[in-house]
Amino acid sequence: MKSIASLLVGILAFVVVGVAVTEALSPYVWPSLMLGVPAGLVAGAVALPLTYLGLTYWGERRETGQASEKTRRRLRTLAGATVGFAGGGGLAVAVVWTQAVGLASAMLFAGVPVGVLSAVVVGYLAYRSGPGDQPQQGSTAH
């Protein structure tokens, strides 16, 4: 059931974001569909595992009172990578777009590569920031 719900949310995110970006950019970029479809694909690709992990998290909390460390770490890593992609990619687009570069070129040649790199870095930092990585009280490192 989680897989079906996640797939439906991913498809819905693809359609909503794809149409919204296409319509928002239509006065500025022709053909704006060339930016709407990739934006929708990214949104759907992020919404699918985020929904699955969110449902897993809430299911574990409902059954046992707390989610497992594995589920919390996966959710934290995916959320961190998503924020890293949006933040790093968005900042790169904003900086490059101020130059003599079109929006589509800024998104494709600066936003995507910088977004992927920042997603990897922030996702890794989020993965490493969990409570399982801190030494226990009273233990000594050798």
Salt bridges, closest charged atoms under 4 A:
GLU69 OE1 - ARG72 NH2 2.70
GLU69 OE2 - ARG73 NE 3.94
GLU69 OE2 - ARG76 NH2 3.82
ASP133 OD2 - ARG73 NH2 3.25
